[in-house]
């Protein structure tokens, strides 16, 4: 007789490594133990014995129209705490993630004060995140001129890799690396088998471009030309070739860089690439003058460029999609009369990343399984988290129920991140997260208030506790040298 389990979730469509199929996903101790036929009888433990913390049903059947997905892994999130918590913080950012079906975030080393460029900075991050985080949280370290030679200490402390800028970051406490410093960082990180992430814009190309000022989006776009990305990526490719470091190109926006990335990959160089939901969703032609909610660096380019990014995802040149959730206060983002030269650059989209990408993909006939491949399986693999991003026996039971055919209009005031500013405000998107489970425990559900739209069959299961379980603080294993 099969052993009793803590919980079983049944759905007409479960996304497994083999694709969508009906199934009953059994969970014990926060881990997926089996995927059975959808109506297979399963005995569950009484809730008091299960270790679950939501007090809900242990045998759940998702209603028609919902699919069961692995939780998303977002490897590019700026939480900004400590130091700039008026911009964002772990409580608000991870709540937004939870509502958006993102069960793991990896926090960027800036724009917090201090940045995560020392072990002490990492400790402060963990202390802030621990009691507040509704989803799993890991941390990137930073590589700046002042901490070269000490990066192995951060690696040993468990950061997932090291972010560097080649052009000014926008905050004084996180300066850019020169060409020589990029090589030094690459050699140092390669020596312990680490990972280098690069914001790739060439400062010389930016200095040569006309400065951004005023309300013209075309003027802002001209201030961050595609050649700035292409030239900086050439520098990264050279550093990889000379040092052997594994490198990752963050938030690629310029399709002009794709041929050199394809050539580098064909050469066998260890380079991965990401793009972001806003580059896949918007086009420069659609952005009104003065609409500084759309400002980000590198910028949103034209529709033809956007289509080339989609082609690069489909052919594997771009490996993954991450949100680059980079929030700020309304005053910093919108308080300069629409002047693109003065507004803070960054898109707030963590909660909307899945429906945004799915909306654009669906319109082009791209399947939901491909989208999850880029936003869950590939991001988990990139971060070195084999238990995340998949539904299979032995994987973590971080799960999401999703209605792919349900549409909604974004109301920025209803989103969970701290400041009600987003380029997606007013957009009509397809696909809605209904429930999120973390290690098998229900932490978010739309509930019966949505006129029967709840994702679960038991009303008790749609009411997570007032004090839900917190996400785990993740760390990469220490080096074994």
C-alpha positions as a LaTeX table, in Angstrom:
\begin{tabular}{lrrr}
\hline
Residue & $x$ (\AA) & $y$ (\AA) & $z$ (\AA) \\
\hline
Unk1 & 0.00 & 0.00 & 0.00 \\
Unk2 & 1.30 & 3.47 & $-0.89$ \\
Unk3 & 2.44 & 5.59 & 2.06 \\
Unk4 & 0.29 & 8.51 & 3.11 \\
Unk5 & 1.33 & 11.95 & 1.87 \\
Unk6 & 0.95 & 15.46 & 3.23 \\
Unk7 & $-0.93$ & 16.85 & 0.25 \\
Unk8 & $-2.02$ & 16.02 & $-3.28$ \\
Unk9 & $-2.86$ & 18.60 & $-5.96$ \\
Unk10 & $-4.80$ & 17.36 & $-8.97$ \\
Unk11 & $-5.03$ & 19.20 & $-12.25$ \\
Unk12 & $-6.13$ & 18.53 & $-15.80$ \\
Unk13 & $-2.80$ & 19.97 & $-16.97$ \\
Unk14 & 0.43 & 19.67 & $-14.97$ \\
Unk15 & 3.64 & 21.00 & $-16.52$ \\
Unk16 & 6.28 & 18.29 & $-16.14$ \\
Unk17 & 9.64 & 18.01 & $-17.94$ \\
Unk18 & 7.79 & 15.98 & $-20.58$ \\
Unk19 & 5.15 & 18.68 & $-21.15$ \\
Unk20 & 1.55 & 19.18 & $-20.03$ \\
Unk21 & $-0.50$ & 16.18 & $-18.92$ \\
Unk22 & $-3.25$ & 15.44 & $-16.40$ \\
Unk23 & $-1.81$ & 14.44 & $-13.07$ \\
Unk24 & $-2.00$ & 14.24 & $-9.29$ \\
Unk25 & 1.11 & 15.73 & $-7.68$ \\
Unk26 & 1.82 & 14.26 & $-4.25$ \\
Unk27 & 3.83 & 16.21 & $-1.69$ \\
Unk28 & 5.52 & 15.18 & 1.54 \\
Unk29 & 7.93 & 17.24 & 3.60 \\
Unk30 & 7.79 & 20.07 & 1.09 \\
Unk31 & 9.00 & 17.81 & $-1.76$ \\
Unk32 & 7.17 & 16.38 & $-4.75$ \\
Unk33 & 7.06 & 12.62 & $-4.22$ \\
Unk34 & 5.15 & 11.41 & $-7.27$ \\
Unk35 & 3.04 & 12.42 & $-10.26$ \\
Unk36 & 0.16 & 9.98 & $-10.48$ \\
Unk37 & $-2.87$ & 9.63 & $-12.76$ \\
Unk38 & $-5.18$ & 12.54 & $-12.03$ \\
Unk39 & $-7.90$ & 10.47 & $-10.30$ \\
Unk40 & $-5.60$ & 8.00 & $-8.53$ \\
Unk41 & $-6.78$ & 7.44 & $-4.92$ \\
Unk42 & $-4.26$ & 8.93 & $-2.48$ \\
Unk43 & $-4.37$ & 8.80 & 1.31 \\
Unk44 & $-3.27$ & 12.02 & 3.00 \\
Unk45 & $-2.25$ & 12.62 & 6.59 \\
Unk46 & $-4.48$ & 14.63 & 8.88 \\
Unk47 & $-3.56$ & 18.29 & 8.58 \\
Unk48 & $-2.24$ & 18.36 & 12.15 \\
Unk49 & 0.27 & 15.67 & 11.25 \\
Unk50 & 1.27 & 16.96 & 7.83 \\
Unk51 & 3.55 & 19.84 & 8.81 \\
Unk52 & 1.57 & 22.12 & 6.50 \\
Unk53 & 0.89 & 25.58 & 7.85 \\
Unk54 & $-2.19$ & 26.71 & 5.96 \\
Unk55 & $-4.92$ & 24.70 & 7.66 \\
Unk56 & $-6.46$ & 23.87 & 4.29 \\
Unk57 & $-7.51$ & 20.80 & 2.36 \\
Unk58 & $-4.91$ & 18.11 & 1.83 \\
Unk59 & $-6.55$ & 16.74 & $-1.36$ \\
Unk60 & $-7.03$ & 19.61 & $-3.82$ \\
Unk61 & $-8.55$ & 19.53 & $-7.29$ \\
Unk62 & $-7.92$ & 22.58 & $-9.48$ \\
Unk63 & $-10.98$ & 23.76 & $-11.35$ \\
Unk64 & $-11.29$ & 23.53 & $-15.13$ \\
Unk65 & $-9.18$ & 26.15 & $-16.92$ \\
Unk66 & $-6.33$ & 26.15 & $-14.40$ \\
Unk67 & $-2.95$ & 24.57 & $-15.02$ \\
Unk68 & $-0.36$ & 23.59 & $-12.42$ \\
Unk69 & 3.08 & 25.11 & $-13.01$ \\
Unk70 & 6.42 & 25.10 & $-11.21$ \\
Unk71 & 7.00 & 28.33 & $-9.31$ \\
Unk72 & 8.98 & 30.92 & $-11.24$ \\
Unk73 & 12.60 & 31.67 & $-10.35$ \\
Unk74 & 13.38 & 35.35 & $-10.94$ \\
Unk75 & 17.13 & 35.84 & $-10.97$ \\
Unk76 & 17.12 & 39.63 & $-11.40$ \\
Unk77 & 15.31 & 41.55 & $-8.66$ \\
Unk78 & 16.32 & 44.81 & $-6.96$ \\
Unk79 & 14.86 & 44.72 & $-3.45$ \\
Unk80 & 16.89 & 47.78 & $-2.28$ \\
Unk81 & 16.79 & 46.86 & 1.43 \\
Unk82 & 18.52 & 47.97 & 3.62 \\
Unk83 & 19.19 & 51.62 & 2.87 \\
Unk84 & 16.63 & 52.48 & 0.19 \\
Unk85 & 13.62 & 50.73 & 1.65 \\
Unk86 & 11.38 & 53.63 & 0.66 \\
Unk87 & 11.96 & 52.38 & $-2.91$ \\
Unk88 & 11.22 & 48.71 & $-2.13$ \\
Unk89 & 11.81 & 46.16 & 0.62 \\
Unk90 & 11.74 & 42.44 & 1.24 \\
Unk91 & 8.19 & 42.45 & 2.62 \\
Unk92 & 6.66 & 44.21 & $-0.39$ \\
Unk93 & 8.90 & 42.69 & $-3.08$ \\
Unk94 & 8.41 & 39.10 & $-1.96$ \\
Unk95 & 4.67 & 39.65 & $-1.55$ \\
Unk96 & 4.58 & 40.89 & $-5.14$ \\
Unk97 & 6.55 & 37.81 & $-6.17$ \\
Unk98 & 4.13 & 35.52 & $-4.35$ \\
Unk99 & 1.12 & 37.11 & $-6.04$ \\
Unk100 & 2.86 & 36.72 & $-9.41$ \\
Unk101 & 3.71 & 33.05 & $-8.99$ \\
Unk102 & 7.42 & 33.74 & $-8.38$ \\
Unk103 & 8.53 & 31.44 & $-5.57$ \\
Unk104 & 12.26 & 32.25 & $-5.66$ \\
Unk105 & 14.00 & 35.59 & $-6.20$ \\
Unk106 & 17.71 & 36.33 & $-6.36$ \\
Unk107 & 18.37 & 39.84 & $-5.07$ \\
Unk108 & 20.78 & 42.19 & $-6.82$ \\
Unk109 & 23.65 & 43.71 & $-4.78$ \\
Unk110 & 22.49 & 47.28 & $-5.43$ \\
Unk111 & 20.63 & 49.65 & $-4.80$ \\
Unk112 & 20.81 & 48.84 & $-1.12$ \\
Unk113 & 23.07 & 50.67 & 1.32 \\
Unk114 & 25.44 & 49.05 & 1.91 \\
Unk115 & 25.60 & 47.08 & $-1.32$ \\
Unk116 & 26.34 & 43.35 & $-1.17$ \\
Unk117 & 30.05 & 43.81 & $-1.85$ \\
Unk118 & 31.31 & 42.52 & 1.50 \\
Unk119 & 30.39 & 39.63 & 3.78 \\
Unk120 & 29.09 & 42.20 & 6.26 \\
Unk121 & 26.80 & 43.62 & 3.57 \\
Unk122 & 25.53 & 40.12 & 2.84 \\
Unk123 & 24.86 & 39.53 & 6.53 \\
Unk124 & 22.82 & 42.72 & 6.71 \\
Unk125 & 20.80 & 41.61 & 3.68 \\
Unk126 & 20.06 & 38.24 & 5.23 \\
Unk127 & 19.09 & 39.82 & 8.54 \\
Unk128 & 16.63 & 42.09 & 6.75 \\
Unk129 & 15.21 & 39.39 & 4.49 \\
Unk130 & 14.85 & 36.56 & 6.99 \\
Unk131 & 11.82 & 37.69 & 9.02 \\
Unk132 & 10.03 & 39.38 & 6.11 \\
Unk133 & 10.28 & 37.22 & 2.99 \\
Unk134 & 7.19 & 35.44 & 1.72 \\
Unk135 & 9.18 & 33.49 & $-0.91$ \\
Unk136 & 12.65 & 32.00 & $-1.15$ \\
Unk137 & 15.44 & 34.56 & $-1.45$ \\
Unk138 & 19.04 & 34.28 & $-2.58$ \\
Unk139 & 21.64 & 36.98 & $-3.10$ \\
Unk140 & 24.06 & 38.07 & $-5.79$ \\
Unk141 & 27.31 & 39.70 & $-4.72$ \\
Unk142 & 28.85 & 42.71 & $-6.38$ \\
Unk143 & 32.24 & 43.22 & $-8.06$ \\
Unk144 & 33.45 & 46.82 & $-7.77$ \\
Unk145 & 36.93 & 48.33 & $-7.88$ \\
Unk146 & 37.18 & 48.44 & $-4.10$ \\
Unk147 & 36.53 & 44.75 & $-3.39$ \\
Unk148 & 38.60 & 43.02 & $-6.06$ \\
Unk149 & 40.85 & 40.46 & $-4.42$ \\
Unk150 & 38.22 & 39.60 & $-1.78$ \\
Unk151 & 35.48 & 38.10 & $-3.94$ \\
Unk152 & 36.28 & 34.57 & $-2.80$ \\
Unk153 & 35.09 & 35.55 & 0.70 \\
Unk154 & 31.66 & 36.47 & $-0.60$ \\
Unk155 & 31.56 & 33.32 & $-2.72$ \\
Unk156 & 32.36 & 31.19 & 0.34 \\
Unk157 & 29.59 & 33.00 & 2.23 \\
Unk158 & 27.06 & 31.79 & $-0.32$ \\
Unk159 & 26.36 & 34.47 & $-2.93$ \\
Unk160 & 25.27 & 33.07 & $-6.27$ \\
Unk161 & 27.70 & 35.12 & $-8.35$ \\
Unk162 & 28.96 & 38.67 & $-8.91$ \\
Unk163 & 27.37 & 41.57 & $-10.72$ \\
Unk164 & 29.49 & 44.27 & $-12.31$ \\
Unk165 & 28.80 & 47.45 & $-14.28$ \\
Unk166 & 30.91 & 48.66 & $-17.17$ \\
Unk167 & 29.18 & 52.07 & $-17.17$ \\
Unk168 & 27.95 & 54.17 & $-14.22$ \\
Unk169 & 25.37 & 52.31 & $-12.16$ \\
Unk170 & 23.48 & 55.39 & $-11.06$ \\
Unk171 & 24.47 & 55.04 & $-7.40$ \\
Unk172 & 27.81 & 56.19 & $-6.00$ \\
Unk173 & 28.36 & 53.18 & $-3.74$ \\
Unk174 & 28.49 & 50.78 & $-6.72$ \\
Unk175 & 31.10 & 52.09 & $-9.19$ \\
Unk176 & 31.83 & 50.53 & $-12.56$ \\
Unk177 & 34.82 & 48.39 & $-13.51$ \\
Unk178 & 37.39 & 49.62 & $-16.00$ \\
Unk179 & 38.60 & 47.30 & $-18.76$ \\
Unk180 & 41.59 & 46.25 & $-16.65$ \\
Unk181 & 39.40 & 45.71 & $-13.60$ \\
Unk182 & 36.98 & 43.61 & $-15.63$ \\
Unk183 & 39.86 & 41.30 & $-16.56$ \\
Unk184 & 41.04 & 41.18 & $-12.94$ \\
Unk185 & 37.54 & 40.33 & $-11.73$ \\
Unk186 & 37.18 & 37.68 & $-14.42$ \\
Unk187 & 40.44 & 36.01 & $-13.48$ \\
Unk188 & 39.62 & 36.09 & $-9.77$ \\
Unk189 & 36.11 & 34.67 & $-10.22$ \\
Unk190 & 37.30 & 32.01 & $-12.67$ \\
Unk191 & 39.85 & 30.80 & $-10.11$ \\
Unk192 & 37.09 & 29.62 & $-7.77$ \\
Unk193 & 34.60 & 28.61 & $-10.47$ \\
Unk194 & 32.23 & 31.52 & $-9.89$ \\
Unk195 & 29.91 & 33.45 & $-12.17$ \\
Unk196 & 30.24 & 37.04 & $-13.43$ \\
Unk197 & 27.09 & 39.00 & $-14.35$ \\
Unk198 & 27.56 & 42.15 & $-16.40$ \\
Unk199 & 25.48 & 45.24 & $-17.05$ \\
Unk200 & 26.95 & 45.70 & $-20.50$ \\
Unk201 & 26.90 & 49.27 & $-21.79$ \\
Unk202 & 30.13 & 50.92 & $-22.96$ \\
Unk203 & 30.73 & 54.26 & $-21.19$ \\
Unk204 & 32.68 & 55.67 & $-24.14$ \\
Unk205 & 29.73 & 55.03 & $-26.46$ \\
Unk206 & 27.35 & 56.58 & $-23.96$ \\
Unk207 & 29.59 & 59.65 & $-23.60$ \\
Unk208 & 29.69 & 60.06 & $-27.38$ \\
Unk209 & 25.89 & 59.93 & $-27.69$ \\
Unk210 & 23.71 & 63.02 & $-27.22$ \\
Unk211 & 22.73 & 63.34 & $-23.55$ \\
Unk212 & 19.17 & 62.59 & $-22.54$ \\
Unk213 & 17.10 & 65.61 & $-21.62$ \\
Unk214 & 13.52 & 66.71 & $-21.89$ \\
Unk215 & 10.35 & 64.77 & $-22.60$ \\
Unk216 & 11.29 & 63.15 & $-25.90$ \\
Unk217 & 11.48 & 59.35 & $-25.74$ \\
Unk218 & 13.30 & 59.36 & $-29.08$ \\
Unk219 & 15.91 & 61.63 & $-27.49$ \\
Unk220 & 16.34 & 59.27 & $-24.57$ \\
Unk221 & 16.65 & 56.30 & $-26.92$ \\
Unk222 & 19.38 & 58.10 & $-28.88$ \\
Unk223 & 21.31 & 58.61 & $-25.63$ \\
Unk224 & 21.67 & 54.81 & $-25.14$ \\
Unk225 & 22.50 & 53.55 & $-28.67$ \\
Unk226 & 22.63 & 49.83 & $-29.53$ \\
Unk227 & 26.37 & 50.18 & $-30.15$ \\
Unk228 & 26.87 & 50.84 & $-26.43$ \\
Unk229 & 25.60 & 47.34 & $-25.67$ \\
Unk230 & 27.40 & 45.71 & $-28.59$ \\
Unk231 & 30.75 & 47.29 & $-27.71$ \\
Unk232 & 30.47 & 46.37 & $-24.03$ \\
Unk233 & 29.55 & 42.79 & $-24.93$ \\
Unk234 & 32.70 & 42.62 & $-27.06$ \\
Unk235 & 34.65 & 43.50 & $-23.90$ \\
Unk236 & 32.90 & 40.76 & $-21.94$ \\
Unk237 & 33.56 & 38.20 & $-24.67$ \\
Unk238 & 37.23 & 39.19 & $-24.66$ \\
Unk239 & 37.39 & 38.81 & $-20.87$ \\
Unk240 & 35.80 & 35.36 & $-21.06$ \\
Unk241 & 38.22 & 34.30 & $-23.75$ \\
Unk242 & 41.26 & 35.57 & $-21.80$ \\
Unk243 & 40.30 & 34.44 & $-18.27$ \\
Unk244 & 37.93 & 31.50 & $-18.75$ \\
Unk245 & 35.33 & 33.05 & $-16.45$ \\
Unk246 & 31.69 & 32.10 & $-16.86$ \\
Unk247 & 29.82 & 35.29 & $-17.77$ \\
Unk248 & 26.20 & 36.32 & $-18.06$ \\
Unk249 & 24.88 & 39.28 & $-20.03$ \\
Unk250 & 22.13 & 40.99 & $-18.07$ \\
Unk251 & 18.97 & 42.53 & $-19.58$ \\
Unk252 & 19.95 & 42.42 & $-23.24$ \\
Unk253 & 17.92 & 44.98 & $-25.17$ \\
Unk254 & 19.95 & 45.54 & $-28.37$ \\
Unk255 & 19.44 & 42.91 & $-31.06$ \\
Unk256 & 22.56 & 44.35 & $-32.74$ \\
Unk257 & 24.63 & 42.36 & $-30.24$ \\
Unk258 & 23.09 & 39.00 & $-31.15$ \\
Unk259 & 25.51 & 38.04 & $-34.00$ \\
Unk260 & 28.58 & 38.44 & $-31.77$ \\
Unk261 & 26.87 & 36.45 & $-28.99$ \\
Unk262 & 26.02 & 33.66 & $-31.43$ \\
Unk263 & 29.63 & 33.60 & $-32.60$ \\
Unk264 & 30.93 & 33.48 & $-29.01$ \\
Unk265 & 28.60 & 30.61 & $-28.18$ \\
Unk266 & 29.64 & 28.76 & $-31.34$ \\
Unk267 & 33.24 & 29.19 & $-30.19$ \\
Unk268 & 32.30 & 27.38 & $-26.99$ \\
Unk269 & 32.72 & 30.34 & $-24.67$ \\
Unk270 & 30.75 & 30.03 & $-21.41$ \\
Unk271 & 28.38 & 32.97 & $-21.88$ \\
Unk272 & 24.68 & 33.08 & $-21.06$ \\
Unk273 & 22.21 & 35.84 & $-21.89$ \\
Unk274 & 18.95 & 37.16 & $-20.48$ \\
Unk275 & 16.30 & 39.59 & $-21.61$ \\
Unk276 & 13.32 & 41.04 & $-19.74$ \\
Unk277 & 9.52 & 41.18 & $-20.00$ \\
Unk278 & 9.48 & 44.88 & $-20.87$ \\
Unk279 & 11.80 & 44.39 & $-23.85$ \\
Unk280 & 9.51 & 41.61 & $-25.09$ \\
Unk281 & 6.26 & 43.49 & $-24.45$ \\
Unk282 & 6.78 & 47.13 & $-25.44$ \\
Unk283 & 8.19 & 49.01 & $-28.41$ \\
Unk284 & 9.67 & 52.48 & $-28.63$ \\
Unk285 & 7.04 & 53.56 & $-31.16$ \\
Unk286 & 4.33 & 53.04 & $-28.53$ \\
Unk287 & 5.95 & 55.07 & $-25.72$ \\
Unk288 & 4.60 & 58.62 & $-25.41$ \\
Unk289 & 6.88 & 61.55 & $-24.76$ \\
Unk290 & 7.11 & 62.27 & $-21.05$ \\
Unk291 & 6.16 & 58.68 & $-20.08$ \\
Unk292 & 9.10 & 58.17 & $-17.74$ \\
Unk293 & 7.51 & 55.03 & $-16.24$ \\
Unk294 & 9.02 & 53.35 & $-19.32$ \\
Unk295 & 12.57 & 54.59 & $-18.70$ \\
Unk296 & 15.11 & 51.81 & $-18.18$ \\
Unk297 & 18.75 & 51.27 & $-19.06$ \\
Unk298 & 19.41 & 49.84 & $-21.56$ \\
Unk299 & 16.22 & 51.20 & $-23.12$ \\
Unk300 & 13.16 & 49.68 & $-24.73$ \\
Unk301 & 13.91 & 49.75 & $-28.47$ \\
Unk302 & 11.73 & 49.52 & $-31.56$ \\
Unk303 & 9.34 & 46.77 & $-32.63$ \\
Unk304 & 11.73 & 45.26 & $-35.19$ \\
Unk305 & 14.37 & 44.94 & $-32.46$ \\
Unk306 & 11.79 & 43.32 & $-30.16$ \\
Unk307 & 10.99 & 40.66 & $-32.75$ \\
Unk308 & 14.68 & 39.81 & $-33.08$ \\
Unk309 & 14.86 & 39.28 & $-29.32$ \\
Unk310 & 11.97 & 36.83 & $-29.58$ \\
Unk311 & 13.76 & 34.99 & $-32.39$ \\
Unk312 & 16.88 & 34.78 & $-30.23$ \\
Unk313 & 14.88 & 33.25 & $-27.39$ \\
Unk314 & 13.42 & 30.68 & $-29.73$ \\
Unk315 & 16.79 & 29.71 & $-31.21$ \\
Unk316 & 18.53 & 29.59 & $-27.81$ \\
Unk317 & 20.85 & 32.58 & $-28.20$ \\
Unk318 & 19.03 & 34.18 & $-25.27$ \\
Unk319 & 18.79 & 31.67 & $-22.43$ \\
Unk320 & 16.28 & 33.12 & $-20.00$ \\
Unk321 & 13.88 & 35.88 & $-19.06$ \\
Unk322 & 14.09 & 37.73 & $-15.72$ \\
Unk323 & 12.14 & 40.75 & $-14.56$ \\
Unk324 & 14.89 & 43.24 & $-13.65$ \\
Unk325 & 12.35 & 44.60 & $-11.16$ \\
Unk326 & 13.97 & 47.96 & $-10.40$ \\
Unk327 & 11.56 & 50.18 & $-8.48$ \\
Unk328 & 11.89 & 53.66 & $-7.07$ \\
Unk329 & 9.65 & 56.21 & $-5.41$ \\
Unk330 & 7.05 & 58.00 & $-7.47$ \\
Unk331 & 8.93 & 61.26 & $-7.05$ \\
Unk332 & 12.15 & 59.82 & $-8.49$ \\
Unk333 & 10.33 & 58.09 & $-11.34$ \\
Unk334 & 7.62 & 60.57 & $-12.26$ \\
Unk335 & 8.39 & 63.80 & $-10.41$ \\
Unk336 & 10.48 & 65.60 & $-13.04$ \\
Unk337 & 7.77 & 66.68 & $-15.44$ \\
Unk338 & 8.46 & 63.80 & $-17.81$ \\
Unk339 & 12.14 & 64.65 & $-18.27$ \\
Unk340 & 13.92 & 61.44 & $-19.31$ \\
Unk341 & 17.27 & 62.90 & $-18.35$ \\
Unk342 & 16.23 & 63.33 & $-14.72$ \\
Unk343 & 13.87 & 60.40 & $-14.05$ \\
Unk344 & 15.17 & 57.24 & $-12.38$ \\
Unk345 & 15.57 & 54.34 & $-14.77$ \\
Unk346 & 13.92 & 51.04 & $-13.96$ \\
Unk347 & 10.74 & 49.03 & $-14.58$ \\
Unk348 & 8.60 & 47.64 & $-11.76$ \\
Unk349 & 7.16 & 44.41 & $-13.08$ \\
Unk350 & 7.93 & 41.52 & $-10.72$ \\
Unk351 & 4.30 & 40.58 & $-10.09$ \\
Unk352 & 3.41 & 40.85 & $-13.79$ \\
Unk353 & 6.36 & 39.11 & $-15.40$ \\
Unk354 & 4.59 & 35.82 & $-16.18$ \\
Unk355 & 1.37 & 37.27 & $-17.66$ \\
Unk356 & 3.35 & 39.92 & $-19.57$ \\
Unk357 & 5.61 & 37.40 & $-21.30$ \\
Unk358 & 2.79 & 34.91 & $-21.78$ \\
Unk359 & 0.59 & 37.59 & $-23.38$ \\
Unk360 & 3.23 & 38.41 & $-25.98$ \\
Unk361 & 4.20 & 34.77 & $-26.53$ \\
Unk362 & 0.60 & 33.62 & $-26.95$ \\
Unk363 & 0.01 & 36.29 & $-29.59$ \\
Unk364 & 2.87 & 34.75 & $-31.60$ \\
Unk365 & 1.75 & 31.15 & $-31.16$ \\
Unk366 & 4.46 & 30.30 & $-28.60$ \\
Unk367 & 3.39 & 27.73 & $-26.01$ \\
Unk368 & 3.19 & 28.28 & $-22.28$ \\
Unk369 & 5.71 & 25.49 & $-21.72$ \\
Unk370 & 8.33 & 27.53 & $-23.62$ \\
Unk371 & 7.62 & 30.55 & $-21.45$ \\
Unk372 & 8.07 & 28.52 & $-18.27$ \\
Unk373 & 11.23 & 27.07 & $-19.74$ \\
Unk374 & 12.71 & 30.57 & $-19.95$ \\
Unk375 & 11.34 & 31.88 & $-16.64$ \\
Unk376 & 11.51 & 28.86 & $-14.37$ \\
Unk377 & 13.56 & 25.89 & $-15.60$ \\
Unk378 & 16.32 & 27.97 & $-17.24$ \\
Unk379 & 16.54 & 30.49 & $-14.41$ \\
Unk380 & 16.73 & 27.72 & $-11.81$ \\
Unk381 & 19.46 & 26.00 & $-13.81$ \\
Unk382 & 21.33 & 29.29 & $-14.24$ \\
Unk383 & 21.23 & 29.95 & $-10.49$ \\
Unk384 & 22.32 & 26.40 & $-9.66$ \\
Unk385 & 19.04 & 25.39 & $-7.97$ \\
Unk386 & 18.27 & 21.87 & $-9.23$ \\
Unk387 & 15.27 & 21.47 & $-6.92$ \\
Unk388 & 13.52 & 24.52 & $-8.36$ \\
Unk389 & 11.82 & 25.30 & $-11.66$ \\
Unk390 & 10.35 & 21.88 & $-12.36$ \\
Unk391 & 7.61 & 19.51 & $-11.25$ \\
Unk392 & 9.11 & 16.06 & $-10.84$ \\
Unk393 & 9.69 & 13.60 & $-7.99$ \\
Unk394 & 12.40 & 14.99 & $-5.72$ \\
Unk395 & 11.84 & 18.64 & $-6.68$ \\
Unk396 & 10.74 & 21.29 & $-4.22$ \\
Unk397 & 6.96 & 21.65 & $-4.10$ \\
Unk398 & 6.96 & 25.32 & $-5.10$ \\
Unk399 & 3.88 & 25.36 & $-7.31$ \\
Unk400 & 1.48 & 27.74 & $-9.01$ \\
Unk401 & $-2.05$ & 27.42 & $-10.37$ \\
Unk402 & $-2.45$ & 29.63 & $-13.43$ \\
Unk403 & $-5.38$ & 30.51 & $-15.67$ \\
Unk404 & $-3.74$ & 30.99 & $-19.09$ \\
Unk405 & $-6.92$ & 32.18 & $-20.84$ \\
Unk406 & $-8.07$ & 34.65 & $-18.20$ \\
Unk407 & $-7.42$ & 38.32 & $-19.01$ \\
Unk408 & $-7.22$ & 41.39 & $-16.79$ \\
Unk409 & $-6.32$ & 45.06 & $-16.97$ \\
Unk410 & $-3.41$ & 46.11 & $-14.79$ \\
Unk411 & $-4.29$ & 48.55 & $-12.02$ \\
Unk412 & $-0.99$ & 49.72 & $-10.58$ \\
Unk413 & $-2.68$ & 50.64 & $-7.32$ \\
Unk414 & $-3.63$ & 47.00 & $-6.77$ \\
Unk415 & $-0.10$ & 45.64 & $-7.25$ \\
Unk416 & 1.89 & 44.54 & $-4.24$ \\
Unk417 & 5.25 & 46.27 & $-4.77$ \\
Unk418 & 5.79 & 49.33 & $-2.61$ \\
Unk419 & 5.39 & 52.30 & $-4.94$ \\
Unk420 & 2.41 & 52.40 & $-7.34$ \\
Unk421 & 4.41 & 53.03 & $-10.50$ \\
Unk422 & 4.75 & 50.60 & $-13.42$ \\
Unk423 & 5.05 & 50.79 & $-17.18$ \\
Unk424 & 2.42 & 48.02 & $-17.29$ \\
Unk425 & $-0.28$ & 50.20 & $-15.70$ \\
Unk426 & $-3.43$ & 50.02 & $-17.84$ \\
Unk427 & $-2.17$ & 47.15 & $-20.00$ \\
Unk428 & $-4.52$ & 44.26 & $-20.71$ \\
Unk429 & $-2.69$ & 41.01 & $-20.05$ \\
Unk430 & $-3.59$ & 37.37 & $-20.53$ \\
Unk431 & $-3.00$ & 34.80 & $-17.81$ \\
Unk432 & $-3.61$ & 35.09 & $-14.10$ \\
Unk433 & $-2.01$ & 33.46 & $-11.07$ \\
Unk434 & $-4.65$ & 31.99 & $-8.75$ \\
Unk435 & $-2.69$ & 30.09 & $-6.13$ \\
Unk436 & 0.91 & 29.82 & $-4.98$ \\
Unk437 & 2.33 & 27.01 & $-2.85$ \\
Unk438 & 5.71 & 27.24 & $-1.15$ \\
Unk439 & 7.14 & 23.85 & $-0.14$ \\
Unk440 & 3.62 & 22.47 & $-0.48$ \\
Unk441 & 2.00 & 25.09 & 1.77 \\
Unk442 & $-0.60$ & 27.43 & 0.31 \\
Unk443 & 0.67 & 30.99 & 0.70 \\
Unk444 & $-1.54$ & 32.83 & $-1.78$ \\
Unk445 & $-4.93$ & 32.20 & $-3.32$ \\
Unk446 & $-7.41$ & 34.50 & $-5.04$ \\
Unk447 & $-10.11$ & 32.97 & $-2.87$ \\
Unk448 & $-13.88$ & 32.70 & $-3.15$ \\
Unk449 & $-14.26$ & 36.50 & $-3.26$ \\
Unk450 & $-13.71$ & 36.22 & $-7.01$ \\
Unk451 & $-17.20$ & 34.78 & $-7.61$ \\
Unk452 & $-16.15$ & 31.17 & $-7.63$ \\
Unk453 & $-12.81$ & 31.74 & $-9.34$ \\
Unk454 & $-10.82$ & 30.19 & $-6.49$ \\
Unk455 & $-8.24$ & 27.71 & $-7.66$ \\
Unk456 & $-9.08$ & 25.05 & $-5.06$ \\
Unk457 & $-12.15$ & 23.00 & $-4.30$ \\
Unk458 & $-12.17$ & 23.51 & $-0.54$ \\
Unk459 & $-12.99$ & 26.99 & 0.85 \\
Unk460 & $-10.70$ & 26.31 & 3.80 \\
Unk461 & $-7.77$ & 25.89 & 1.44 \\
Unk462 & $-8.28$ & 29.33 & $-0.04$ \\
Unk463 & $-7.54$ & 31.17 & 3.19 \\
Unk464 & $-3.83$ & 31.21 & 4.07 \\
Unk465 & $-3.05$ & 32.11 & 7.68 \\
Unk466 & $-2.52$ & 35.70 & 8.73 \\
Unk467 & 1.14 & 34.93 & 9.43 \\
Unk468 & 2.17 & 32.69 & 6.50 \\
Unk469 & 5.38 & 30.68 & 6.53 \\
Unk470 & 8.41 & 32.57 & 5.37 \\
Unk471 & 10.57 & 31.68 & 2.42 \\
Unk472 & 13.99 & 30.14 & 2.88 \\
Unk473 & 17.18 & 32.14 & 2.62 \\
Unk474 & 19.16 & 30.39 & $-0.10$ \\
Unk475 & 22.91 & 30.21 & $-0.50$ \\
Unk476 & 25.16 & 28.70 & $-3.08$ \\
Unk477 & 27.42 & 25.96 & $-1.71$ \\
Unk478 & 30.85 & 27.08 & $-0.51$ \\
Unk479 & 33.75 & 26.42 & $-2.91$ \\
Unk480 & 35.58 & 23.12 & $-2.66$ \\
Unk481 & 39.11 & 24.07 & $-3.58$ \\
\hline
\end{tabular}
